[in-house]
Amino acid sequence: MRIRFDIGGVELDAELLDTPTAKAIAAALPIQSAAMTWGEEVYFDIAVKVAREQDAKAVVSPGEIAYWPDGHAIAIGFGRTPISKGGECRLASPCNIWAKAIGDVKTLRAVRAGARIEVKALPKQ
């Protein structure tokens, strides 16, 4: 399944992985929220609540779409955050990776806090 994030006019498509978190988020679509930023990360609150998965991680690769169980939020890291070491993309705490971006996540640099977010499923191709 593919989804589209529209974040203040910046669009990013992603492919869902086969995880419990991905299934829970897919069932909640469409999702609307407001963007928050933290260094080179965009995150936003969602009503979905799932537990931390066994393979959750704090250091992610740009393009990995994460769910933050501690804050019930989707986090999309695309570079350094205030707690990064070196050039890594470090999220606040371990997150469930539930999707992979299709396209360049660095386009999210244009997103400002408070931007309207909509996440929706794309038609099957």
C-alpha angles and dihedrals in degrees: 000000000000127000136188127223114204105191112178090323095316109117125206125175123207139187116229119233124221098261136123089247093053091050092050093049093045089053090054096052133158096053127183125192144134125266125248123186133211113179106304094347131097116202137169140184121255133183093238116108119193132156125253109274122229093252096047114141140187099208109066137176118245106266096037108117111214139197114214107215093190092061104022091239142128112240125196111188118192102166143339123352126194090270098044119126113216113328097333126125103233121183122207094263138341112313136190113250106220107158143021123226119240105212136013114327089193087080084078088076085086092061117106127201111270095031114146114253130202124180117191140166117257120226114266113263 
